[in-house]
């Protein structure tokens, strides 16, 4: 049975924008990139297994992939914003992958981390 989220929209914004959450999302994204050898489906599977303990269904996967493509397009055309995102937190970003790719996957990880299912797992 799914529990409803009990926090307010303001609390959700705090977790999405909190330095520790952004840094954790970046760490997860970087690890997913390293483990997947550049395969987006494997990156998505890596994150869903760790955050949801289950794979995304097809509809969820399409939403996540579309979000990734939109973030990637944005960060490709706004490299300074990608660099700014990846500098959040105390740990240094691993930039062995392309900066826009890491930034886009970081934002996807951040969104998934803020799903009700993750908070109530």
N, C-alpha and C positions, 0 to 999 in steps of 0.2 A: 504494500500500500504506500502510495506516495504521500509524503507530508508536505503541507504547504509551507512555503518560506515565511518566516515570521518577522523578518527584518523589513525596514522601510526602504523606499527607493533611495533615500539618502545614504543608508547603510550600504546598499549595493554599490553606489557610486564610490563610496570610501574604499571598499575592497577592490574595485576595479582600478582605481587610481592610486592606491597606496603603494609607496615605494617597494615595500617587501613583496607585495603581490606581483607588481610589474617585474621585479627582479627574479622572483620565482618562476614567472611565466617565461622569461628569457632563458633561464637555466633549463627549463623543461624543453623549450623549443630548440636550444642548442644541442641538447642530448638527443632529441628526436632526429635532428639533422645528421648528427654523427652516426647514429645507429641505422639510419635508413638508406644511406648511400644515395641521397638525392631523389628518392621515390616518395612523392607526396602522399600516396595511399598508405605507405608504411609509416610515414611521419604521423599521419592522422591516427593510425592504429596504435602507435606507440603512446601517444598522448591519451587516447580514450581508455586504453588498458590501465594506465596509471591513475587517471582521474575518475573514471567511471567504473572500472573493473568489468567492463564489457565493451564490445565493439559498437560503433555507431551503426544504426540501421541505415538503409539506403537513402532515405529522405534526409536524415541528419547529416550523412556523409556529403550529400550534394550541397547542403547549406554551408557546411564547414569549408568545402572546396571553393564554393563561390565567394565566401568571405575572404579566404586566403587570396584568391585571384584579385579581388578588389583592393585588399591591403597591399598586395604586391605591386599593382598598377600605381597606387598612390605613392608608395615608397620609392618606386623606380623614378617617378617624376619629382619627388621631394626628398632627395638624399640627405639634406640637412635635418629633416624631421626623423628620418630613420636613424641617423647617428645620435640625435638627441634622445630618442627612445632607448637605444642600446647603451647609453651612458647612465641610465637611472640605476641607483643603488651603489653599493660599495664594491661588489665584485666586478672585475673587468670582463667585458664581453669577449667571447671567443669569435673572432672574425675570420675564421678559416673559410666559411661560406660567404657568399655575397651579402653585403649589408642589407639591401632591400629584402632579400629572402629571409634573413634572420629576423628582421623587424616584422615582416608580415606574419611569420609563424609565431612570433612572440605575441602579437595581438590576437591571433586565433587561440593560442594557449590561454591567454588572459580571459577571453570570452568563455571558453569551456570551463575554466576554473570558477567562473561566477555563475554557473548553472545551479539551479536549486538542487539537482541530483547530486552534485559534488558537495555542496554545503551540508546536505542531509544524509550523506553516505554513511 
